[in-house]
């Protein structure tokens, strides 16, 4: 009967460890992209882009 109680303790430990590792992976998945985008984004972004102009010439008959 002691072997069953030891197995239950090992399962509880492995389940708790899996929960901690899963939580860490989830937090990295959610936060890492935000930090990477913030690190590599340029602070000198122009908010006023130049307007596009098109020259349309009408055909003369």
mmCIF file of the N, C-alpha and C atoms, coordinates in Angstrom:
data_MODEL
# 
_entry.id   MODEL 
# 
loop_
_atom_site.group_PDB 
_atom_site.id 
_atom_site.type_symbol 
_atom_site.label_atom_id 
_atom_site.label_alt_id 
_atom_site.label_comp_id 
_atom_site.label_asym_id 
_atom_site.label_entity_id 
_atom_site.label_seq_id 
_atom_site.pdbx_PDB_ins_code 
_atom_site.Cartn_x 
_atom_site.Cartn_y 
_atom_site.Cartn_z 
_atom_site.occupancy 
_atom_site.B_iso_or_equiv 
_atom_site.pdbx_formal_charge 
_atom_site.auth_seq_id 
_atom_site.auth_comp_id 
_atom_site.auth_asym_id 
_atom_site.auth_atom_id 
_atom_site.pdbx_PDB_model_num 
ATOM 1   N N  . UNK A 1 1  ? 0.814  -1.193 0.000   1.00 0.00 ? 1  UNK A N  1 
ATOM 2   C CA . UNK A 1 1  ? 0.000  0.000  0.000   1.00 0.00 ? 1  UNK A CA 1 
ATOM 3   C C  . UNK A 1 1  ? 0.861  1.262  0.000   1.00 0.00 ? 1  UNK A C  1 
ATOM 4   N N  . UNK A 1 2  ? 2.057  1.140  0.495   1.00 0.00 ? 2  UNK A N  1 
ATOM 5   C CA . UNK A 1 2  ? 2.942  2.288  0.495   1.00 0.00 ? 2  UNK A CA 1 
ATOM 6   C C  . UNK A 1 2  ? 3.351  2.683  -0.915  1.00 0.00 ? 2  UNK A C  1 
ATOM 7   N N  . UNK A 1 3  ? 3.457  1.707  -1.813  1.00 0.00 ? 3  UNK A N  1 
ATOM 8   C CA . UNK A 1 3  ? 3.856  2.026  -3.178  1.00 0.00 ? 3  UNK A CA 1 
ATOM 9   C C  . UNK A 1 3  ? 2.804  2.881  -3.881  1.00 0.00 ? 3  UNK A C  1 
ATOM 10  N N  . UNK A 1 4  ? 1.539  2.659  -3.563  1.00 0.00 ? 4  UNK A N  1 
ATOM 11  C CA . UNK A 1 4  ? 0.492  3.474  -4.169  1.00 0.00 ? 4  UNK A CA 1 
ATOM 12  C C  . UNK A 1 4  ? 0.574  4.922  -3.690  1.00 0.00 ? 4  UNK A C  1 
ATOM 13  N N  . UNK A 1 5  ? 0.854  5.135  -2.437  1.00 0.00 ? 5  UNK A N  1 
ATOM 14  C CA . UNK A 1 5  ? 0.936  6.500  -1.927  1.00 0.00 ? 5  UNK A CA 1 
ATOM 15  C C  . UNK A 1 5  ? 2.153  7.222  -2.506  1.00 0.00 ? 5  UNK A C  1 
ATOM 16  N N  . UNK A 1 6  ? 3.256  6.514  -2.725  1.00 0.00 ? 6  UNK A N  1 
ATOM 17  C CA . UNK A 1 6  ? 4.428  7.138  -3.331  1.00 0.00 ? 6  UNK A CA 1 
ATOM 18  C C  . UNK A 1 6  ? 4.161  7.508  -4.786  1.00 0.00 ? 6  UNK A C  1 
ATOM 19  N N  . UNK A 1 7  ? 3.448  6.669  -5.491  1.00 0.00 ? 7  UNK A N  1 
ATOM 20  C CA . UNK A 1 7  ? 3.118  6.947  -6.882  1.00 0.00 ? 7  UNK A CA 1 
ATOM 21  C C  . UNK A 1 7  ? 2.198  8.158  -6.976  1.00 0.00 ? 7  UNK A C  1 
ATOM 22  N N  . UNK A 1 8  ? 1.260  8.276  -6.051  1.00 0.00 ? 8  UNK A N  1 
ATOM 23  C CA . UNK A 1 8  ? 0.353  9.427  -6.050  1.00 0.00 ? 8  UNK A CA 1 
ATOM 24  C C  . UNK A 1 8  ? 1.123  10.712 -5.799  1.00 0.00 ? 8  UNK A C  1 
ATOM 25  N N  . UNK A 1 9  ? 2.116  10.665 -4.906  1.00 0.00 ? 9  UNK A N  1 
ATOM 26  C CA . UNK A 1 9  ? 2.927  11.853 -4.645  1.00 0.00 ? 9  UNK A CA 1 
ATOM 27  C C  . UNK A 1 9  ? 3.748  12.239 -5.872  1.00 0.00 ? 9  UNK A C  1 
ATOM 28  N N  . UNK A 1 10 ? 4.293  11.254 -6.574  1.00 0.00 ? 10 UNK A N  1 
ATOM 29  C CA . UNK A 1 10 ? 5.075  11.532 -7.776  1.00 0.00 ? 10 UNK A CA 1 
ATOM 30  C C  . UNK A 1 10 ? 4.187  12.120 -8.863  1.00 0.00 ? 10 UNK A C  1 
ATOM 31  N N  . UNK A 1 11 ? 2.967  11.608 -9.009  1.00 0.00 ? 11 UNK A N  1 
ATOM 32  C CA . UNK A 1 11 ? 2.047  12.146 -10.002 1.00 0.00 ? 11 UNK A CA 1 
ATOM 33  C C  . UNK A 1 11 ? 1.650  13.583 -9.666  1.00 0.00 ? 11 UNK A C  1 
ATOM 34  N N  . UNK A 1 12 ? 1.445  13.867 -8.398  1.00 0.00 ? 12 UNK A N  1 
ATOM 35  C CA . UNK A 1 12 ? 1.093  15.225 -7.989  1.00 0.00 ? 12 UNK A CA 1 
ATOM 36  C C  . UNK A 1 12 ? 2.244  16.176 -8.278  1.00 0.00 ? 12 UNK A C  1 
ATOM 37  N N  . UNK A 1 13 ? 3.479  15.736 -8.006  1.00 0.00 ? 13 UNK A N  1 
ATOM 38  C CA . UNK A 1 13 ? 4.649  16.576 -8.268  1.00 0.00 ? 13 UNK A CA 1 
ATOM 39  C C  . UNK A 1 13 ? 4.807  16.836 -9.766  1.00 0.00 ? 13 UNK A C  1 
ATOM 40  N N  . UNK A 1 14 ? 4.680  15.798 -10.578 1.00 0.00 ? 14 UNK A N  1 
ATOM 41  C CA . UNK A 1 14 ? 4.848  15.970 -12.021 1.00 0.00 ? 14 UNK A CA 1 
ATOM 42  C C  . UNK A 1 14 ? 3.723  16.820 -12.599 1.00 0.00 ? 14 UNK A C  1 
ATOM 43  N N  . UNK A 1 15 ? 2.515  16.678 -12.050 1.00 0.00 ? 15 UNK A N  1 
ATOM 44  C CA . UNK A 1 15 ? 1.396  17.492 -12.517 1.00 0.00 ? 15 UNK A CA 1 
ATOM 45  C C  . UNK A 1 15 ? 1.628  18.963 -12.164 1.00 0.00 ? 15 UNK A C  1 
ATOM 46  N N  . UNK A 1 16 ? 2.122  19.221 -10.955 1.00 0.00 ? 16 UNK A N  1 
ATOM 47  C CA . UNK A 1 16 ? 2.410  20.591 -10.530 1.00 0.00 ? 16 UNK A CA 1 
ATOM 48  C C  . UNK A 1 16 ? 3.537  21.185 -11.367 1.00 0.00 ? 16 UNK A C  1 
ATOM 49  N N  . UNK A 1 17 ? 4.547  20.387 -11.656 1.00 0.00 ? 17 UNK A N  1 
ATOM 50  C CA . UNK A 1 17 ? 5.653  20.855 -12.487 1.00 0.00 ? 17 UNK A CA 1 
ATOM 51  C C  . UNK A 1 17 ? 5.171  21.174 -13.904 1.00 0.00 ? 17 UNK A C  1 
ATOM 52  N N  . UNK A 1 18 ? 4.299  20.341 -14.435 1.00 0.00 ? 18 UNK A N  1 
ATOM 53  C CA . UNK A 1 18 ? 3.750  20.596 -15.771 1.00 0.00 ? 18 UNK A CA 1 
ATOM 54  C C  . UNK A 1 18 ? 2.923  21.877 -15.780 1.00 0.00 ? 18 UNK A C  1 
ATOM 55  N N  . UNK A 1 19 ? 2.179  22.139 -14.712 1.00 0.00 ? 19 UNK A N  1 
ATOM 56  C CA . UNK A 1 19 ? 1.414  23.385 -14.623 1.00 0.00 ? 19 UNK A CA 1 
ATOM 57  C C  . UNK A 1 19 ? 2.334  24.604 -14.599 1.00 0.00 ? 19 UNK A C  1 
ATOM 58  N N  . UNK A 1 20 ? 3.427  24.507 -13.856 1.00 0.00 ? 20 UNK A N  1 
ATOM 59  C CA . UNK A 1 20 ? 4.360  25.636 -13.767 1.00 0.00 ? 20 UNK A CA 1 
ATOM 60  C C  . UNK A 1 20 ? 5.037  25.872 -15.118 1.00 0.00 ? 20 UNK A C  1 
ATOM 61  N N  . UNK A 1 21 ? 5.484  24.814 -15.767 1.00 0.00 ? 21 UNK A N  1 
ATOM 62  C CA . UNK A 1 21 ? 6.133  24.954 -17.071 1.00 0.00 ? 21 UNK A CA 1 
ATOM 63  C C  . UNK A 1 21 ? 5.139  25.483 -18.103 1.00 0.00 ? 21 UNK A C  1 
ATOM 64  N N  . UNK A 1 22 ? 3.927  24.999 -18.083 1.00 0.00 ? 22 UNK A N  1 
ATOM 65  C CA . UNK A 1 22 ? 2.901  25.487 -19.019 1.00 0.00 ? 22 UNK A CA 1 
ATOM 66  C C  . UNK A 1 22 ? 2.582  26.949 -18.802 1.00 0.00 ? 22 UNK A C  1 
ATOM 67  N N  . UNK A 1 23 ? 2.517  27.365 -17.544 1.00 0.00 ? 23 UNK A N  1 
ATOM 68  C CA . UNK A 1 23 ? 2.259  28.769 -17.240 1.00 0.00 ? 23 UNK A CA 1 
ATOM 69  C C  . UNK A 1 23 ? 3.413  29.642 -17.713 1.00 0.00 ? 23 UNK A C  1 
ATOM 70  N N  . UNK A 1 24 ? 4.639  29.183 -17.511 1.00 0.00 ? 24 UNK A N  1 
ATOM 71  C CA . UNK A 1 24 ? 5.812  29.950 -17.967 1.00 0.00 ? 24 UNK A CA 1 
ATOM 72  C C  . UNK A 1 24 ? 5.814  30.087 -19.486 1.00 0.00 ? 24 UNK A C  1 
ATOM 73  N N  . UNK A 1 25 ? 5.497  29.024 -20.191 1.00 0.00 ? 25 UNK A N  1 
ATOM 74  C CA . UNK A 1 25 ? 5.449  29.082 -21.654 1.00 0.00 ? 25 UNK A CA 1 
ATOM 75  C C  . UNK A 1 25 ? 4.351  30.028 -22.111 1.00 0.00 ? 25 UNK A C  1 
ATOM 76  N N  . UNK A 1 26 ? 3.201  29.985 -21.450 1.00 0.00 ? 26 UNK A N  1 
ATOM 77  C CA . UNK A 1 26 ? 2.100  30.874 -21.828 1.00 0.00 ? 26 UNK A CA 1 
ATOM 78  C C  . UNK A 1 26 ? 2.479  32.333 -21.598 1.00 0.00 ? 26 UNK A C  1 
ATOM 79  N N  . UNK A 1 27 ? 3.115  32.635 -20.481 1.00 0.00 ? 27 UNK A N  1 
ATOM 80  C CA . UNK A 1 27 ? 3.520  34.016 -20.209 1.00 0.00 ? 27 UNK A CA 1 
ATOM 81  C C  . UNK A 1 27 ? 4.563  34.501 -21.212 1.00 0.00 ? 27 UNK A C  1 
ATOM 82  N N  . UNK A 1 28 ? 5.518  33.652 -21.556 1.00 0.00 ? 28 UNK A N  1 
ATOM 83  C CA . UNK A 1 28 ? 6.508  34.031 -22.569 1.00 0.00 ? 28 UNK A CA 1 
ATOM 84  C C  . UNK A 1 28 ? 5.857  34.264 -23.924 1.00 0.00 ? 28 UNK A C  1 
ATOM 85  N N  . UNK A 1 29 ? 4.898  33.412 -24.275 1.00 0.00 ? 29 UNK A N  1 
ATOM 86  C CA . UNK A 1 29 ? 4.224  33.539 -25.553 1.00 0.00 ? 29 UNK A CA 1 
ATOM 87  C C  . UNK A 1 29 ? 3.448  34.852 -25.643 1.00 0.00 ? 29 UNK A C  1 
ATOM 88  N N  . UNK A 1 30 ? 2.892  35.298 -24.521 1.00 0.00 ? 30 UNK A N  1 
ATOM 89  C CA . UNK A 1 30 ? 2.097  36.519 -24.538 1.00 0.00 ? 30 UNK A CA 1 
ATOM 90  C C  . UNK A 1 30 ? 2.939  37.786 -24.396 1.00 0.00 ? 30 UNK A C  1 
ATOM 91  N N  . UNK A 1 31 ? 4.033  37.720 -23.673 1.00 0.00 ? 31 UNK A N  1 
ATOM 92  C CA . UNK A 1 31 ? 4.787  38.943 -23.390 1.00 0.00 ? 31 UNK A CA 1 
ATOM 93  C C  . UNK A 1 31 ? 6.006  39.143 -24.288 1.00 0.00 ? 31 UNK A C  1 
ATOM 94  N N  . UNK A 1 32 ? 6.639  38.085 -24.729 1.00 0.00 ? 32 UNK A N  1 
ATOM 95  C CA . UNK A 1 32 ? 7.851  38.216 -25.524 1.00 0.00 ? 32 UNK A CA 1 
ATOM 96  C C  . UNK A 1 32 ? 7.629  38.990 -26.823 1.00 0.00 ? 32 UNK A C  1 
ATOM 97  N N  . UNK A 1 33 ? 6.573  38.731 -27.594 1.00 0.00 ? 33 UNK A N  1 
ATOM 98  C CA . UNK A 1 33 ? 6.383  39.518 -28.826 1.00 0.00 ? 33 UNK A CA 1 
ATOM 99  C C  . UNK A 1 33 ? 6.239  41.021 -28.556 1.00 0.00 ? 33 UNK A C  1 
ATOM 100 N N  . UNK A 1 34 ? 5.603  41.388 -27.462 1.00 0.00 ? 34 UNK A N  1 
ATOM 101 C CA . UNK A 1 34 ? 5.438  42.809 -27.143 1.00 0.00 ? 34 UNK A CA 1 
ATOM 102 C C  . UNK A 1 34 ? 6.798  43.449 -26.886 1.00 0.00 ? 34 UNK A C  1 
ATOM 103 N N  . UNK A 1 35 ? 7.654  42.786 -26.135 1.00 0.00 ? 35 UNK A N  1 
ATOM 104 C CA . UNK A 1 35 ? 8.973  43.333 -25.852 1.00 0.00 ? 35 UNK A CA 1 
ATOM 105 C C  . UNK A 1 35 ? 9.853  43.368 -27.102 1.00 0.00 ? 35 UNK A C  1 
ATOM 106 N N  . UNK A 1 36 ? 9.759  42.361 -27.945 1.00 0.00 ? 36 UNK A N  1 
ATOM 107 C CA . UNK A 1 36 ? 10.563 42.337 -29.168 1.00 0.00 ? 36 UNK A CA 1 
ATOM 108 C C  . UNK A 1 36 ? 10.122 43.456 -30.109 1.00 0.00 ? 36 UNK A C  1 
ATOM 109 N N  . UNK A 1 37 ? 8.831  43.642 -30.274 1.00 0.00 ? 37 UNK A N  1 
ATOM 110 C CA . UNK A 1 37 ? 8.335  44.722 -31.132 1.00 0.00 ? 37 UNK A CA 1 
ATOM 111 C C  . UNK A 1 37 ? 8.740  46.070 -30.568 1.00 0.00 ? 37 UNK A C  1 
ATOM 112 N N  . UNK A 1 38 ? 8.639  46.235 -29.268 1.00 0.00 ? 38 UNK A N  1 
ATOM 113 C CA . UNK A 1 38 ? 9.047  47.485 -28.648 1.00 0.00 ? 38 UNK A CA 1 
ATOM 114 C C  . UNK A 1 38 ? 10.530 47.749 -28.779 1.00 0.00 ? 38 UNK A C  1 
ATOM 115 N N  . UNK A 1 39 ? 11.331 46.716 -28.747 1.00 0.00 ? 39 UNK A N  1 
ATOM 116 C CA . UNK A 1 39 ? 12.783 46.888 -28.847 1.00 0.00 ? 39 UNK A CA 1 
ATOM 117 C C  . UNK A 1 39 ? 13.218 47.240 -30.263 1.00 0.00 ? 39 UNK A C  1 
ATOM 118 N N  . UNK A 1 40 ? 12.625 46.599 -31.259 1.00 0.00 ? 40 UNK A N  1 
ATOM 119 C CA . UNK A 1 40 ? 13.060 46.795 -32.634 1.00 0.00 ? 40 UNK A CA 1 
ATOM 120 C C  . UNK A 1 40 ? 12.286 47.873 -33.380 1.00 0.00 ? 40 UNK A C  1 
ATOM 121 N N  . UNK A 1 41 ? 11.259 48.449 -32.789 1.00 0.00 ? 41 UNK A N  1 
ATOM 122 C CA . UNK A 1 41 ? 10.515 49.494 -33.492 1.00 0.00 ? 41 UNK A CA 1 
ATOM 123 C C  . UNK A 1 41 ? 11.322 50.786 -33.462 1.00 0.00 ? 41 UNK A C  1 
ATOM 124 N N  . UNK A 1 42 ? 11.194 51.542 -34.514 1.00 0.00 ? 42 UNK A N  1 
ATOM 125 C CA . UNK A 1 42 ? 11.954 52.783 -34.642 1.00 0.00 ? 42 UNK A CA 1 
ATOM 126 C C  . UNK A 1 42 ? 11.236 53.906 -33.901 1.00 0.00 ? 42 UNK A C  1 
ATOM 127 N N  . UNK A 1 43 ? 11.952 54.687 -33.101 1.00 0.00 ? 43 UNK A N  1 
ATOM 128 C CA . UNK A 1 43 ? 11.298 55.804 -32.408 1.00 0.00 ? 43 UNK A CA 1 
ATOM 129 C C  . UNK A 1 43 ? 11.055 57.001 -33.326 1.00 0.00 ? 43 UNK A C  1 
ATOM 130 N N  . UNK A 1 44 ? 11.696 57.047 -34.483 1.00 0.00 ? 44 UNK A N  1 
ATOM 131 C CA . UNK A 1 44 ? 11.558 58.172 -35.406 1.00 0.00 ? 44 UNK A CA 1 
ATOM 132 C C  . UNK A 1 44 ? 10.583 57.834 -36.528 1.00 0.00 ? 44 UNK A C  1 
ATOM 133 N N  . UNK A 1 45 ? 9.346  57.637 -36.167 1.00 0.00 ? 45 UNK A N  1 
ATOM 134 C CA . UNK A 1 45 ? 8.327  57.301 -37.148 1.00 0.00 ? 45 UNK A CA 1 
ATOM 135 C C  . UNK A 1 45 ? 7.623  58.582 -37.560 1.00 0.00 ? 45 UNK A C  1 
ATOM 136 N N  . UNK A 1 46 ? 7.527  58.816 -38.861 1.00 0.00 ? 46 UNK A N  1 
ATOM 137 C CA . UNK A 1 46 ? 6.823  59.997 -39.348 1.00 0.00 ? 46 UNK A CA 1 
ATOM 138 C C  . UNK A 1 46 ? 5.334  59.693 -39.399 1.00 0.00 ? 46 UNK A C  1 
ATOM 139 N N  . UNK A 1 47 ? 4.565  60.565 -38.770 1.00 0.00 ? 47 UNK A N  1 
ATOM 140 C CA . UNK A 1 47 ? 3.116  60.373 -38.765 1.00 0.00 ? 47 UNK A CA 1 
ATOM 141 C C  . UNK A 1 47 ? 2.445  61.047 -39.951 1.00 0.00 ? 47 UNK A C  1 
ATOM 142 N N  . UNK A 1 48 ? 3.183  61.869 -40.683 1.00 0.00 ? 48 UNK A N  1 
ATOM 143 C CA . UNK A 1 48 ? 2.613  62.583 -41.827 1.00 0.00 ? 48 UNK A CA 1 
ATOM 144 C C  . UNK A 1 48 ? 3.301  62.137 -43.116 1.00 0.00 ? 48 UNK A C  1 
ATOM 145 N N  . UNK A 1 49 ? 2.852  61.049 -43.707 1.00 0.00 ? 49 UNK A N  1 
ATOM 146 C CA . UNK A 1 49 ? 3.479  60.605 -44.954 1.00 0.00 ? 49 UNK A CA 1 
ATOM 147 C C  . UNK A 1 49 ? 3.128  61.557 -46.097 1.00 0.00 ? 49 UNK A C  1 
ATOM 148 N N  . UNK A 1 50 ? 3.979  61.600 -47.095 1.00 0.00 ? 50 UNK A N  1 
ATOM 149 C CA . UNK A 1 50 ? 3.735  62.448 -48.249 1.00 0.00 ? 50 UNK A CA 1 
ATOM 150 C C  . UNK A 1 50 ? 2.540  61.907 -49.035 1.00 0.00 ? 50 UNK A C  1 
ATOM 151 N N  . UNK A 1 51 ? 1.644  62.798 -49.470 1.00 0.00 ? 51 UNK A N  1 
ATOM 152 C CA . UNK A 1 51 ? 0.494  62.322 -50.249 1.00 0.00 ? 51 UNK A CA 1 
ATOM 153 C C  . UNK A 1 51 ? 0.933  61.863 -51.638 1.00 0.00 ? 51 UNK A C  1 
ATOM 154 N N  . UNK A 1 52 ? 0.245  60.872 -52.142 1.00 0.00 ? 52 UNK A N  1 
ATOM 155 C CA . UNK A 1 52 ? 0.536  60.382 -53.480 1.00 0.00 ? 52 UNK A CA 1 
ATOM 156 C C  . UNK A 1 52 ? -0.159 61.279 -54.499 1.00 0.00 ? 52 UNK A C  1 
ATOM 157 N N  . UNK A 1 53 ? 0.552  61.664 -55.546 1.00 0.00 ? 53 UNK A N  1 
ATOM 158 C CA . UNK A 1 53 ? -0.046 62.464 -56.602 1.00 0.00 ? 53 UNK A CA 1 
ATOM 159 C C  . UNK A 1 53 ? 0.031  61.681 -57.897 1.00 0.00 ? 53 UNK A C  1 
ATOM 160 N N  . UNK A 1 54 ? -1.026 61.746 -58.629 1.00 0.00 ? 54 UNK A N  1 
ATOM 161 C CA . UNK A 1 54 ? -1.102 61.066 -59.907 1.00 0.00 ? 54 UNK A CA 1 
ATOM 162 C C  . UNK A 1 54 ? -1.343 62.099 -60.999 1.00 0.00 ? 54 UNK A C  1 
ATOM 163 N N  . UNK A 1 55 ? -0.591 62.012 -62.066 1.00 0.00 ? 55 UNK A N  1 
ATOM 164 C CA . UNK A 1 55 ? -0.800 62.875 -63.212 1.00 0.00 ? 55 UNK A CA 1 
ATOM 165 C C  . UNK A 1 55 ? -1.595 62.096 -64.251 1.00 0.00 ? 55 UNK A C  1 
ATOM 166 N N  . UNK A 1 56 ? -2.823 62.495 -64.442 1.00 0.00 ? 56 UNK A N  1 
ATOM 167 C CA . UNK A 1 56 ? -3.685 61.840 -65.410 1.00 0.00 ? 56 UNK A CA 1 
ATOM 168 C C  . UNK A 1 56 ? -3.845 62.772 -66.594 1.00 0.00 ? 56 UNK A C  1 
ATOM 169 N N  . UNK A 1 57 ? -3.393 62.310 -67.729 1.00 0.00 ? 57 UNK A N  1 
ATOM 170 C CA . UNK A 1 57 ? -3.498 63.127 -68.930 1.00 0.00 ? 57 UNK A CA 1 
ATOM 171 C C  . UNK A 1 57 ? -4.636 62.600 -69.786 1.00 0.00 ? 57 UNK A C  1 
ATOM 172 N N  . UNK A 1 58 ? -5.507 63.505 -70.178 1.00 0.00 ? 58 UNK A N  1 
ATOM 173 C CA . UNK A 1 58 ? -6.626 63.098 -71.024 1.00 0.00 ? 58 UNK A CA 1 
ATOM 174 C C  . UNK A 1 58 ? -6.183 62.976 -72.462 1.00 0.00 ? 58 UNK A C  1 
ATOM 175 N N  . UNK A 1 59 ? -6.756 62.052 -73.181 1.00 0.00 ? 59 UNK A N  1 
ATOM 176 C CA . UNK A 1 59 ? -6.396 61.881 -74.596 1.00 0.00 ? 59 UNK A CA 1 
ATOM 177 C C  . UNK A 1 59 ? -7.176 62.887 -75.428 1.00 0.00 ? 59 UNK A C  1 
ATOM 178 N N  . UNK A 1 60 ? -6.478 63.516 -76.352 1.00 0.00 ? 60 UNK A N  1 
ATOM 179 C CA . UNK A 1 60 ? -7.119 64.504 -77.235 1.00 0.00 ? 60 UNK A CA 1 
ATOM 180 C C  . UNK A 1 60 ? -7.359 63.867 -78.585 1.00 0.00 ? 60 UNK A C  1 
ATOM 181 N N  . UNK A 1 61 ? -8.558 64.017 -79.090 1.00 0.00 ? 61 UNK A N  1 
ATOM 182 C CA . UNK A 1 61 ? -8.901 63.441 -80.402 1.00 0.00 ? 61 UNK A CA 1 
ATOM 183 C C  . UNK A 1 61 ? -8.595 64.383 -81.520 1.00 0.00 ? 61 UNK A C  1 
# 
